Amino acid sequence: MLKGKRILLIVTGGIAAFKSLDLVRQIRSAGGEVRAILTKSAAEFVTPLSLQALTEDRVYSDIFSLTDESEMGHIQLSRNSDLIVVAPATANFLAKMRLGICDDLASTVVLATDKPVIVAPAMNVRMWDHVATQENISTLKDRNIRFIGPNEGEMACGEYGLGRMSEPAEIVNAIQSILKPNRPLLGKTALVTAGPTREPIDPVRFIANRSSGKQGYSIAEALATAGAETTLVTGPTNLPVPSGIRVLKVETADEMLVHCMKSLPVDIAVCAAAVADWKVAKKSDQKIKKQKDINYQNLSLSQNPDILKTLSNSDNNRPDLVIGFAAETEDILHNGIRKQKEKNCDWILANDVAIGTQTFGGDHNAIHFISKMETEEWPAMKKEDVARYLIKKIIDEIGRV
């Protein structure tokens, strides 16, 4: 799978550094060659001897080593590989990458390379959530640095949340997807909507829903991985922005519709956003005070635009394939079939979002796939797997068009 591919692994100083040993094993098991750089702080967690035994190659650490520089200079080291992997990538190292600081061998190599770079972040959840880290990540993604993870789980410090380094098998899969890309949607364009919308009542309150945006983000990332030039129009979420994707952030359904229409024409449209059906007919410019005589007349509602229906019935710029979601709490299949006909879209993915399913905000989804010709019940799976399953069907359909 990775036969003949040369991977330069940079190990930085976090507790997840111990996973780098298993990562080396798995890369080599897949046929790849590994050369390693170990930072000074990483050497507090794993030894150069361990990495040298597993890579069967010299482990590099010191930019001022005359022996290392004479045998393999840092410029050559940065380019004598097919891909660079930073695992784990600490918050400190991400900040250095963003600012272009090169005060050791690892950071110098990353700045000097002209090869693809994958980073696997690992840090405390508070460090991951910090605005400085998120700004660093956003900038690096704009520079085409690829990210894998982090995963959610229990930390070494005892806290729980995002920040665990991706498992070695996940990193190997990411390496394979870059070095041996299968991009059947290359040349195609795609539009994806994701997340909730927020419809303001006043400057403080709004109408919204529990959508996390995870399913839409996964679909956008899978489309981009398959080669499609992808635009993601997203409501407010706490998710990191996928790399290699044009992202347009909105608040309301009206804003989402405007950006969707401006993004046309596209070949594929996937409406995964949980758009609020209603908005306040006349929002207040000031906070509405609690009053005894407040009633429904003060909060009269009007219907939001139907984005899926609008895209499905666009006269001139209708996408070749329009896909929508039907979030239901009862009679899932029947309501999904009805929605597919009403909206005039090509496919509907109907799912159960009733309380207890944990579909909204959770990591799993169970889909009823509905087209004009057939229905399928997909097994419950991770939202990333739902995205990959959907992309396979899109590829098959596009091939028939």
PyMOL commands that set and color helices and strands:
alter all, ss='L'
color gray80, all
select helices_A, chain A and resi 15-29+42-44+48-55+66-71+74-79+91-99+105-112+125-129+131-142+168-179+214-225+253-263+296-299+307-312+332-343+383-400
alter helices_A, ss='H'
color red, helices_A
select strands_A, chain A and resi 6-11+33-38+59-60+83-89+117-121+146-147+151-154+160-164+189-194+199-200+206-207+229-234+246-249+268-271+278-280+301-303+321-328+347-352+364-365+367-371+375-377+381-382
alter strands_A, ss='S'
color yellow, strands_A
deselect
rebuild
show_as cartoon
